[in-house]
């Protein structure tokens, strides 16, 4: 298992209060809440980038299909 590394963050006071409330409500340490939040954010970023890539690929595929369709139509 990987080791853990301690980090220091500077957060707005309001956010700190919200984090403390959430950790208390969930009955988990703030560090565990932070890990979950970071993982969630990273997963969402990855999903967003992948979706954008697929949309761009779909656009390119549609354009290519249109070109090949017209070329095949001319041949026939």
Phi, psi and omega in degrees: 000144180290152176282175179246152180233134180277135178234160178241133181235149174250119183233155174296148182301319179299319179294319178300318179296316179298321179296316179298318178297315181295316180298319179293316181296323180273352181058046177227156177294151179300326180295322178292319177299317180296316179301315180298318180296316178297315179298316179301314180298316180296320178297317179296320177299316179298314179300318180296316179295320179295317179299318179297317178297317179295322178296318179294319178296320180297319179297315179296318179297320180295317178297317180295319179298320178297319179295314182291327178298313180295323178294318179293323179296320179293322180295319181285000000 
